[in-house]
């Protein structure tokens, strides 16, 4: 996230971003040996499911373009630099999936629900309902209601909505930690109009579910530039 320190700077950045004048560079870690030559992907992208945030390449989608450059290959996975020229939802992830090199820990676009090739080259649109259902059952069952649950919740007049428990950054930074926190029934409110949650308390996501090997490395405008340090998974392999 970029924040302007004054109104003028914020407006200038917003104008440049909307005008596609900002050069963006991302790093990612993908499956397989990414081609050594620079690749350009200009496949249009369509949002297939707004609720879960699932997109796919589709001729009826919005135009977009991403360039990719391999930086390193360790014999199993590749570190790739990504240069998106547009800012469509999940653009980098969807283009990498379509090319056949999904991000190694992408829960949506590196999933066998897309088929044995995991969506390489696109999928039959008639299969999308089944694909979304399987992805939701695998990764989102604890965080979203199923259609049956949503129906029962919408008809309920006494819905219990647990307060969200904040995620401790210290726990996110480490894997395999023992989280002893439990759901506190005293911190419960009722909302008869809520259609997004039900009586079942939702657990916090694990550290692995909060981290994906896709990192915004730099943004550069006409007269400004912002850089971050490469993440550990990229520094180790590069």
N, C-alpha and C positions, 0 to 999 in steps of 0.2 A: 504494500500500500504506500502510495506517495502522498505526502501532505505538504501543501504550500505554507510557508511561515507567515505569509501575509496574503491579503485578498488578491492583490495584483499578480503575485507569483502563482497562486492557485488557478486563477483565471487563464493565465498564459499557458500553464501546463495542460489544463483542460482543453483549451483551444487546439493545442498542438496534437494532443492525443486523439481528439475527434477528427482532426484533419489528417491523421495518419502520418504525422511528421516525426513521430518519436520512434527511434530505433530501439528495439527490444531484443534482449538476448537471454535465453534460458538454457539451463543444463538439465539433462535427464539421463537416466540409466535404463537402457532397453535390453530386451532379450535378443540374443543372437549376435551375429557379426554384421553390423550395419555397413553398407557400402562405403568404400573409402572416398568416392567422389561425392561432391555436393549434390543433394537431391532437392528438388522443388516439388511440392504437392499443392495443387490448386483445386482440389475436390471440394464442391459445395457441401455445407453441413446443415443438417436439419435437426431441430430438437424433437426427439421422439416421445419423451416423457418428462414433463416439466417438474412433476413432484419429486422424482428420484434424480433428475438431472442426467438423463441418458440421451445422447446424441448419436447420429450416424451420418455417413456420407450418403447423399441423396441428390439426384439431379435437380429436385425442386427446392433444395436448401439454399442458404445464403452463400454468395461467393466469398471465398477466403483463400489465403495463400500463406504457406510456410516453407522456409528453406531449412535444410538440415545438413550438418557437417559432423562427421565422425571425428572425435578427438582421441579416443583410445578404445582398444579391444583387448580384453584379458583372456580370451579363449572361450568365454561363455557369454559374457554380456558386453555391451558397448556404452561408453559415455559419449553423448551426442549434444552438440550445440544446436539450439533451435532459434530461428529468427522469424517470428510471426509478423506478417505485414498487416494483418487484420486482427480483430479481437473477438472472434466468435467464441461462444461457450464451448469449453473443452477442446478448442481447436487443435492444440499440439497433440493431445492425447488421442483424439479421433484420427488425425492424419497419420500418426505413428501406427495406430492399429491398422488402418487401411493399407499402409505400406508393408505390414507384416512384422513390425518390430515394436510391440507394445511395451510400455513401461513395466519393469519387472514386478512391481508391487501395486499395480493399478487394479483396484477391486472391481471396476466396471468393464474396462476395455481390454483387460487381460484375463478373460474368463471363458471357460469352455462352453458356456451357454451360447456363445456366438458361433460355435461349431469347432471342428478339429483344427482349423486354421485361425481360430479366434478373431474372425471378422476380416481377415486379410482380403483386400479386393472388394469388400462389401458383402452384404447379406440380402437374402430374399425378404422384402418388406413384410410379406405375409407371416414371417416367423417372429416378428418383433414382439408381439404380445407374449409369446412363450419365453423369449429371451429375457424380457424385462421381469417377468414373473420369477424366473429362476435366479436372476441376479438379486432381486429383492429378497427372496427366501434365503439366499446364501449370506448376504452381507448386511441387509437392512431389517431383518426380522425383529431386532431388538430396538430399532429406532423409529420405525414407521408402522402404522397399523395396516393389517391386511384388509382387502375389500370387505370381508365379512365383519371384521372388527369395526371398520369405519361406519358400516351400516348400523350396527348395534349401538355404536356411540351416538350417532346422529338421532336415534330414536330415544335415547336415554334422557331422563330429566334430572339425573343425579350423577354427573360425571365427575370422577376424581382426577385431578390434574396435579401430579407431583411437581414440586418446585425443582427446577434444574439445579443439580449440584455442580458447582464450578470444577473445572479440571485443574489439578495441581500441576504446574509446569515441571516441577521436580520429578513427578511420576512419568510425565511424557518423555523426558530426556533419557529415561532408563527403561529397559524392557525386563519383563519377568518380575516386576515388583509385586509385593503382596499388599493389596488394597483391602483393608479391613473395614472400610466404611460400609454402612448398611442403610437401607431406606428408612427414613424417619417418618412414621405415619402421622406424627403430630404436625408435620409441615405439609399439610394437604389442603387444597382449596377446591371448591366446586364451581363448575361452569357448564351449565346445561346446553350451551351453544357450541361447545368444543367438539370438532370432528376430527382432530389430529391425534388425540391421545385417549387412552382408556384406563381401566382400573389397574392394569398391570404396570408396575414401576419399570422404567427403562434403565438398564445399567449404563454406566459410562463406557465409551469406547475404549479399547485397549490402546497402548502406545503405538502398536503396529498399524492400527486403523487410523491413527492421526497423522501418520507420516507417509508421504509418497515421494519417490525419487524424481521429482520435478521441481526445479529451483529457478526463481527469477534472479539472474545474475546482474543485469545492468539495464538501465533505461537512459537514453540520451536524446535530448531535445536540441533546439537550435543554439541555445546559449546556456545549457545546463546538462549535467550528467550525474547519475547516481549509480554507484557500484556496491555490491555486497561481496562477502567472502564466499568462495566455493564451499559447499557443504562437505562433511567428512566423507560421504560415500563417493563424491567426485574427486576429492583430493587424493584419496587412497589409490584410486584406479588410474589417475592421470599421471 
